[in-house]
Amino acid sequence: MSRDDREWLADIADALSAIFTYRQRGTLDDGLVFDAVRLRLIEIGEAVKRISPELLDAEPEIPWVDIAGMRDQLAHRYFDTSHAIVQATIDSDLPPLSEAVERLMSTLPAGGKVPNRVLDQDLLRDAP
């Protein structure tokens, strides 16, 4: 069974929501939180790779290629993962990504089994 763009976008929204939840439990100094966030960033990058380029082109300010590249870095060079880079990604890159995912989901036809997820941007920014 093939998945569609809406499902991949929903995966990204779910991963963003999970990252917020993990951050509520602690900082990246906690190894479990760091590993959980890193895994969700890998999931985001993998989902981005599966979304049609035509859809991604609708949000040109999002560095989609960099997101996919970060997935590769995190998945294959995990011992070289900098806490500072992951923290900067959370602080600077995830809020606009979340907003873009919401906009993209709103452009796709409704229906099917994937609900339109809404993330609270302030919650992502205010995590510890």
Contacts in CASP RR format, 6 or more apart in sequence:
PFRMAT RR
TARGET T0000
AUTHOR 0000-0000-0000
METHOD contacts of the structure
MODEL  1
MSRDDREWLADIADALSAIFTYRQRGTLDDGLVFDAVRLRLIEIGEAVKR
ISPELLDAEPEIPWVDIAGMRDQLAHRYFDTSHAIVQATIDSDLPPLSEA
VERLMSTLPAGGKVPNRVLDQDLLRDAP
3 50 0 8 1.000
5 51 0 8 1.000
5 52 0 8 1.000
5 55 0 8 1.000
5 104 0 8 1.000
5 108 0 8 1.000
6 105 0 8 1.000
6 108 0 8 1.000
6 109 0 8 1.000
6 112 0 8 1.000
6 114 0 8 1.000
7 114 0 8 1.000
8 47 0 8 1.000
8 48 0 8 1.000
8 50 0 8 1.000
8 51 0 8 1.000
9 47 0 8 1.000
9 51 0 8 1.000
9 101 0 8 1.000
9 104 0 8 1.000
9 105 0 8 1.000
9 108 0 8 1.000
10 105 0 8 1.000
10 114 0 8 1.000
10 115 0 8 1.000
10 117 0 8 1.000
11 43 0 8 1.000
11 44 0 8 1.000
11 47 0 8 1.000
12 43 0 8 1.000
12 44 0 8 1.000
12 47 0 8 1.000
12 48 0 8 1.000
12 97 0 8 1.000
12 101 0 8 1.000
13 98 0 8 1.000
13 101 0 8 1.000
13 102 0 8 1.000
13 105 0 8 1.000
13 117 0 8 1.000
13 119 0 8 1.000
14 117 0 8 1.000
15 40 0 8 1.000
15 41 0 8 1.000
15 43 0 8 1.000
15 44 0 8 1.000
15 47 0 8 1.000
16 40 0 8 1.000
16 44 0 8 1.000
16 94 0 8 1.000
16 97 0 8 1.000
16 98 0 8 1.000
16 101 0 8 1.000
16 119 0 8 1.000
16 124 0 8 1.000
17 117 0 8 1.000
17 119 0 8 1.000
18 36 0 8 1.000
18 40 0 8 1.000
19 36 0 8 1.000
19 37 0 8 1.000
19 40 0 8 1.000
19 41 0 8 1.000
19 90 0 8 1.000
19 94 0 8 1.000
19 124 0 8 1.000
20 119 0 8 1.000
20 123 0 8 1.000
20 124 0 8 1.000
20 127 0 8 1.000
22 33 0 8 1.000
22 36 0 8 1.000
22 37 0 8 1.000
22 40 0 8 1.000
23 33 0 8 1.000
23 37 0 8 1.000
23 90 0 8 1.000
23 127 0 8 1.000
23 128 0 8 1.000
24 127 0 8 1.000
24 128 0 8 1.000
25 33 0 8 1.000
26 33 0 8 1.000
26 128 0 8 1.000
27 33 0 8 1.000
27 128 0 8 1.000
28 34 0 8 1.000
28 37 0 8 1.000
28 83 0 8 1.000
28 86 0 8 1.000
28 87 0 8 1.000
29 83 0 8 1.000
34 83 0 8 1.000
34 86 0 8 1.000
37 86 0 8 1.000
37 90 0 8 1.000
38 74 0 8 1.000
38 78 0 8 1.000
38 81 0 8 1.000
38 86 0 8 1.000
41 70 0 8 1.000
41 71 0 8 1.000
41 74 0 8 1.000
41 86 0 8 1.000
41 89 0 8 1.000
42 71 0 8 1.000
42 74 0 8 1.000
42 75 0 8 1.000
44 67 0 8 1.000
44 71 0 8 1.000
44 97 0 8 1.000
45 67 0 8 1.000
45 68 0 8 1.000
45 69 0 8 1.000
45 70 0 8 1.000
45 71 0 8 1.000
46 71 0 8 1.000
48 56 0 8 1.000
48 64 0 8 1.000
48 67 0 8 1.000
48 68 0 8 1.000
48 71 0 8 1.000
49 68 0 8 1.000
49 71 0 8 1.000
55 104 0 8 1.000
55 107 0 8 1.000
55 108 0 8 1.000
56 62 0 8 1.000
56 64 0 8 1.000
58 103 0 8 1.000
58 104 0 8 1.000
58 107 0 8 1.000
59 100 0 8 1.000
59 103 0 8 1.000
59 104 0 8 1.000
61 96 0 8 1.000
61 100 0 8 1.000
62 96 0 8 1.000
62 97 0 8 1.000
62 100 0 8 1.000
63 93 0 8 1.000
67 93 0 8 1.000
67 97 0 8 1.000
70 89 0 8 1.000
73 80 0 8 1.000
73 81 0 8 1.000
74 81 0 8 1.000
90 124 0 8 1.000
90 127 0 8 1.000
91 125 0 8 1.000
94 124 0 8 1.000
95 121 0 8 1.000
95 124 0 8 1.000
95 125 0 8 1.000
98 119 0 8 1.000
98 121 0 8 1.000
98 124 0 8 1.000
99 121 0 8 1.000
101 119 0 8 1.000
102 116 0 8 1.000
102 117 0 8 1.000
102 118 0 8 1.000
102 119 0 8 1.000
105 116 0 8 1.000
105 117 0 8 1.000
106 116 0 8 1.000
110 116 0 8 1.000
END
